Amino acid sequence: MNAVIEATEHDNSCIDADQADEISPLVVIDHDRRDNVSVQEAIHWANEARCPVTLYIYDVTDGTTAQHFDSMGVRLPETESKAG
């Protein structure tokens, strides 16, 4: 599996999302990635992060991991209108 983590507070901009506490920019993990790990390794890695994170798990062969980072660029509505 490929694993991606990003700060849970990133989802605050999503409509109807639960609101996570925003934390200091000094400890926020914008995003990080580990390739070819087991689900157990990915969960352990995410649990050891220095801030609350959302863990995304992708199949190694489906190419979705790279698309995850492309999608992050249009997460906010004002970014979508400028990109589109």
Phi and psi in degrees as GROMACS dihedral restraints (atoms count N, CA, C in turn):
[ dihedral_restraints ]
;  ai    aj    ak    al  type     phi  dphi    fc
    3     4     5     6     1  -106.2    20    10
    4     5     6     7     1   140.6    20    10
    6     7     8     9     1  -124.6    20    10
    7     8     9    10     1   140.6    20    10
    9    10    11    12     1  -128.9    20    10
   10    11    12    13     1   136.1    20    10
   12    13    14    15     1  -121.6    20    10
   13    14    15    16     1   149.3    20    10
   15    16    17    18     1  -149.7    20    10
   16    17    18    19     1   155.8    20    10
   18    19    20    21     1   -55.8    20    10
   19    20    21    22     1   134.0    20    10
   21    22    23    24     1   -58.7    20    10
   22    23    24    25     1   -31.4    20    10
   24    25    26    27     1   -63.7    20    10
   25    26    27    28     1   -16.2    20    10
   27    28    29    30     1   -59.3    20    10
   28    29    30    31     1   -30.5    20    10
   30    31    32    33     1   -77.3    20    10
   31    32    33    34     1    -6.7    20    10
   33    34    35    36     1   -58.3    20    10
   34    35    36    37     1   -26.5    20    10
   36    37    38    39     1   -80.7    20    10
   37    38    39    40     1    -9.3    20    10
   39    40    41    42     1   -79.6    20    10
   40    41    42    43     1   140.2    20    10
   42    43    44    45     1   -61.2    20    10
   43    44    45    46     1   135.0    20    10
   45    46    47    48     1    64.7    20    10
   46    47    48    49     1    15.4    20    10
   48    49    50    51     1   -77.9    20    10
   49    50    51    52     1   145.8    20    10
   51    52    53    54     1   -60.6    20    10
   52    53    54    55     1   147.9    20    10
   54    55    56    57     1  -100.0    20    10
   55    56    57    58     1   115.3    20    10
   57    58    59    60     1   -84.9    20    10
   58    59    60    61     1   150.0    20    10
   60    61    62    63     1   -64.0    20    10
   61    62    63    64     1   136.2    20    10
   63    64    65    66     1   -82.3    20    10
   64    65    66    67     1   138.7    20    10
   66    67    68    69     1  -120.0    20    10
   67    68    69    70     1   173.9    20    10
   69    70    71    72     1   -56.0    20    10
   70    71    72    73     1   135.8    20    10
   72    73    74    75     1   -59.0    20    10
   73    74    75    76     1   -19.1    20    10
   75    76    77    78     1   -70.9    20    10
   76    77    78    79     1   -21.0    20    10
   78    79    80    81     1  -116.8    20    10
   79    80    81    82     1    -6.8    20    10
   81    82    83    84     1   -66.7    20    10
   82    83    84    85     1   136.3    20    10
   84    85    86    87     1   -97.9    20    10
   85    86    87    88     1   106.9    20    10
   87    88    89    90     1   -60.0    20    10
   88    89    90    91     1   -55.9    20    10
   90    91    92    93     1  -167.1    20    10
   91    92    93    94     1   155.7    20    10
   93    94    95    96     1  -151.9    20    10
   94    95    96    97     1   161.0    20    10
   96    97    98    99     1  -142.6    20    10
   97    98    99   100     1   142.1    20    10
   99   100   101   102     1  -132.0    20    10
  100   101   102   103     1   132.4    20    10
  102   103   104   105     1  -106.5    20    10
  103   104   105   106     1   152.6    20    10
  105   106   107   108     1    55.4    20    10
  106   107   108   109     1    51.7    20    10
  108   109   110   111     1  -117.7    20    10
  109   110   111   112     1   159.8    20    10
  111   112   113   114     1   -79.6    20    10
  112   113   114   115     1   164.6    20    10
  114   115   116   117     1   -61.0    20    10
  115   116   117   118     1   -41.8    20    10
  117   118   119   120     1   -60.0    20    10
  118   119   120   121     1   -44.1    20    10
  120   121   122   123     1   -63.1    20    10
  121   122   123   124     1   -40.5    20    10
  123   124   125   126     1   -64.0    20    10
  124   125   126   127     1   -43.7    20    10
  126   127   128   129     1   -64.8    20    10
  127   128   129   130     1   -44.4    20    10
  129   130   131   132     1   -60.5    20    10
  130   131   132   133     1   -45.3    20    10
  132   133   134   135     1   -59.1    20    10
  133   134   135   136     1   -46.5    20    10
  135   136   137   138     1   -64.5    20    10
  136   137   138   139     1   -39.2    20    10
  138   139   140   141     1   -67.6    20    10
  139   140   141   142     1   -23.6    20    10
  141   142   143   144     1   -89.9    20    10
  142   143   144   145     1    -0.7    20    10
  144   145   146   147     1   -62.4    20    10
  145   146   147   148     1   154.9    20    10
  147   148   149   150     1   -79.8    20    10
  148   149   150   151     1    -4.1    20    10
  150   151   152   153     1  -146.5    20    10
  151   152   153   154     1   164.5    20    10
  153   154   155   156     1   -61.4    20    10
  154   155   156   157     1   131.6    20    10
  156   157   158   159     1  -129.6    20    10
  157   158   159   160     1   158.3    20    10
  159   160   161   162     1   -99.2    20    10
  160   161   162   163     1   132.5    20    10
  162   163   164   165     1  -104.2    20    10
  163   164   165   166     1   127.1    20    10
  165   166   167   168     1  -112.5    20    10
  166   167   168   169     1   132.3    20    10
  168   169   170   171     1  -120.3    20    10
  169   170   171   172     1   129.1    20    10
  171   172   173   174     1  -126.6    20    10
  172   173   174   175     1   149.9    20    10
  174   175   176   177     1   -66.9    20    10
  175   176   177   178     1   137.4    20    10
  177   178   179   180     1   -57.8    20    10
  178   179   180   181     1   -34.3    20    10
  180   181   182   183     1   -94.1    20    10
  181   182   183   184     1    -2.6    20    10
  183   184   185   186     1   -93.5    20    10
  184   185   186   187     1    -5.5    20    10
  186   187   188   189     1    75.4    20    10
  187   188   189   190     1     4.5    20    10
  189   190   191   192     1   -72.8    20    10
  190   191   192   193     1   -28.0    20    10
  192   193   194   195     1   -57.2    20    10
  193   194   195   196     1   -45.7    20    10
  195   196   197   198     1   -64.8    20    10
  196   197   198   199     1   -37.4    20    10
  198   199   200   201     1   -65.0    20    10
  199   200   201   202     1   -28.7    20    10
  201   202   203   204     1   -57.1    20    10
  202   203   204   205     1   -45.8    20    10
  204   205   206   207     1   -70.2    20    10
  205   206   207   208     1   -33.4    20    10
  207   208   209   210     1   -65.4    20    10
  208   209   210   211     1   -39.9    20    10
  210   211   212   213     1   -68.8    20    10
  211   212   213   214     1   -29.4    20    10
  213   214   215   216     1   -61.4    20    10
  214   215   216   217     1   -28.9    20    10
  216   217   218   219     1   -68.6    20    10
  217   218   219   220     1   -18.9    20    10
  219   220   221   222     1  -118.2    20    10
  220   221   222   223     1    32.5    20    10
  222   223   224   225     1   -71.6    20    10
  223   224   225   226     1   -34.9    20    10
  225   226   227   228     1   -96.7    20    10
  226   227   228   229     1   141.7    20    10
  228   229   230   231     1   -54.4    20    10
  229   230   231   232     1   -42.4    20    10
  231   232   233   234     1   -67.4    20    10
  232   233   234   235     1   -28.1    20    10
  234   235   236   237     1   -71.4    20    10
  235   236   237   238     1   -38.9    20    10
  237   238   239   240     1   -61.5    20    10
  238   239   240   241     1   -42.6    20    10
  240   241   242   243     1   -67.9    20    10
  241   242   243   244     1   -33.1    20    10
  243   244   245   246     1   -74.2    20    10
  244   245   246   247     1   -33.6    20    10
  246   247   248   249     1   -79.1    20    10
  247   248   249   250     1   -28.4    20    10
